[in-house]
């Protein structure tokens, strides 16, 4: 399993579509066996779900994300955990331990000319 986390510093980024990096965690038998940091491509609608899918991501953990991005991930069979916050590695460990679930809430605030979260 490969988990991708929207990352800003060492924290889960509040806005999926505008974070500078993604932390990728390879997981075997419920344990993290590898982690790497990849730079986010320039923000454009619909780019991030296939970008992360091509990196082998099976699950994304995010703070805020737009409904369109969630749908694009689901079309690729990638699980989306929304509403996460805190240090990236701690959040991944909590997810692996069954301690966090998706809030199911998509970003609904205005973004002006930049579009929605993750769109």
HELIX and SHEET records of a PDB file:
HELIX    1   1 UNK A   16  UNK A   18  5                                   3    
HELIX    2   2 UNK A   47  UNK A   54  1                                   8    
HELIX    3   3 UNK A   67  UNK A   75  1                                   9    
HELIX    4   4 UNK A   88  UNK A   96  1                                   9    
HELIX    5   5 UNK A  112  UNK A  114  5                                   3    
SHEET    1   A 4 UNK A  11  UNK A  12  0                                        
SHEET    2   A 4 UNK A   2  UNK A   8 -1                                        
SHEET    3   A 4 UNK A  21  UNK A  28 -1                                        
SHEET    4   A 4 UNK A  31  UNK A  39 -1                                        
SHEET    1   B 4 UNK A  11  UNK A  12  0                                        
SHEET    2   B 4 UNK A   2  UNK A   8 -1                                        
SHEET    3   B 4 UNK A  59  UNK A  61  1                                        
SHEET    4   B 4 UNK A  79  UNK A  81  1                                        
END                                                                             
